[in-house]
Amino acid sequence: MQWNSATEFFAMGGYALYVWGGFGACALLMAVEPWLVKRRMREAILNLQRLGRAENLDNKNR
Amino acid sequence: MNLLTEKPAKGFYRFSSPQTFYPLAEKMLPWFWVAAALFGIAGLWISFFVAPTDATQGEAYRLIFVHVPASWMSMFIYLVMAAWAGIGLALGTRLSGMMAQALAPTGALMAALSLATGSLWGRPMWGTWWIWDARLTSELILFFLYIGFIALQAAIDDPRRADKAGAVLALVGVVNVPIIYFSVIWWNSLHQGSSVSLTKSPSMAQTMFAGMILMALCFWMYSIAVALMRVRAIIIERERNAEWVRTEISMEKTNAVE
């Protein structure tokens, strides 16, 4: 291992902004995307369940 | 008598129907997430603690551990997306269009990450965030092709027609992928040639190469996992009038009472 201390590791030889910026952007987007998809899935299921309940109500009132 | 509707499809073709693919995708999901996490942990460890400092680029070269995988995936996902779209166009299979639709946002994300990490590397190494060079410009066009595909499909209300229009766009855009790949050979580019090729051994330290491959596998598994998640949502959205979706949903226990 080429790092002598944690500060040296985080400094990335003076390229901290670029290296951590790049890895950070990847980590951020790859965390946000699954979260958005999960939300879309939940939304789709909730919509269908609402629709189902509305149809049941319609049938009862008929 | 129509044999096609009489008998359920057998073997592998069974999975070309949304109804059979929906539960299959759910079963596959955890495996791809676990694989992505394991490759990611191993890849990051090598990227930061095993791979040595580059003699000419210092620590800034470590960006290749995300830049190269993101670039590879942006091109590879496009090919897979166009293939699904083409199959859908030729055979009219419902699931194919959904697969293409599920892949597009992840492909766009990979293209964006490729451009962003490349830019962050270019600033300290080339002295510029951006240059209108063949490799960079063709990758930007790839990003716009993804965005165009998504926007075109979103603009058409009938999903089957959206599939067809998107498929034509995706197939025409395929020509851009070899342009990106060979741009560093065909034109004088500021971008360096590939360090990895199928025909000769990689021109970099073995640990650097290993880190890059592990990160690429992580990005690959991630892409499959997130696309499988999205295709499940798309199936629910588009097949909402099918009986099996209704029964499937009524069994889901996601906060049924609001």
Chai-1 contact restraints between the chains, C-beta under 6 A:
chainA,res_idxA,chainB,res_idxB,connection_type,confidence,min_distance_angstrom,max_distance_angstrom,comment,restraint_id
A,M1,B,F49,contact,1.0,0.0,6.0,A-B,restraint_1
A,Q2,B,T53,contact,1.0,0.0,6.0,A-B,restraint_2
A,M12,B,E59,contact,1.0,0.0,6.0,A-B,restraint_3
A,G13,B,G58,contact,1.0,0.0,6.0,A-B,restraint_4
A,G13,B,E59,contact,1.0,0.0,6.0,A-B,restraint_5
A,Y15,B,E59,contact,1.0,0.0,6.0,A-B,restraint_6
A,Y15,B,A60,contact,1.0,0.0,6.0,A-B,restraint_7
A,Y15,B,P124,contact,1.0,0.0,6.0,A-B,restraint_8
A,Y18,B,A60,contact,1.0,0.0,6.0,A-B,restraint_9
A,Y18,B,L120,contact,1.0,0.0,6.0,A-B,restraint_10
A,Y18,B,P124,contact,1.0,0.0,6.0,A-B,restraint_11
A,V19,B,R62,contact,1.0,0.0,6.0,A-B,restraint_12
A,G21,B,L120,contact,1.0,0.0,6.0,A-B,restraint_13
A,G22,B,L63,contact,1.0,0.0,6.0,A-B,restraint_14
A,G22,B,V66,contact,1.0,0.0,6.0,A-B,restraint_15
A,G22,B,T117,contact,1.0,0.0,6.0,A-B,restraint_16
A,G22,B,L120,contact,1.0,0.0,6.0,A-B,restraint_17
A,F23,B,V66,contact,1.0,0.0,6.0,A-B,restraint_18
A,A25,B,A116,contact,1.0,0.0,6.0,A-B,restraint_19
A,C26,B,V66,contact,1.0,0.0,6.0,A-B,restraint_20
A,C26,B,L113,contact,1.0,0.0,6.0,A-B,restraint_21
A,L29,B,L109,contact,1.0,0.0,6.0,A-B,restraint_22
A,E33,B,L109,contact,1.0,0.0,6.0,A-B,restraint_23
A,E33,B,V226,contact,1.0,0.0,6.0,A-B,restraint_24
A,P34,B,V226,contact,1.0,0.0,6.0,A-B,restraint_25
A,V37,B,M229,contact,1.0,0.0,6.0,A-B,restraint_26
A,V37,B,R230,contact,1.0,0.0,6.0,A-B,restraint_27
A,R40,B,A233,contact,1.0,0.0,6.0,A-B,restraint_28
A,M41,B,A233,contact,1.0,0.0,6.0,A-B,restraint_29
A,A44,B,A233,contact,1.0,0.0,6.0,A-B,restraint_30
A,A44,B,I236,contact,1.0,0.0,6.0,A-B,restraint_31
A,A44,B,E237,contact,1.0,0.0,6.0,A-B,restraint_32
A,I45,B,I249,contact,1.0,0.0,6.0,A-B,restraint_33
A,I45,B,E252,contact,1.0,0.0,6.0,A-B,restraint_34
A,I45,B,T254,contact,1.0,0.0,6.0,A-B,restraint_35
A,L48,B,R240,contact,1.0,0.0,6.0,A-B,restraint_36
A,L48,B,I249,contact,1.0,0.0,6.0,A-B,restraint_37
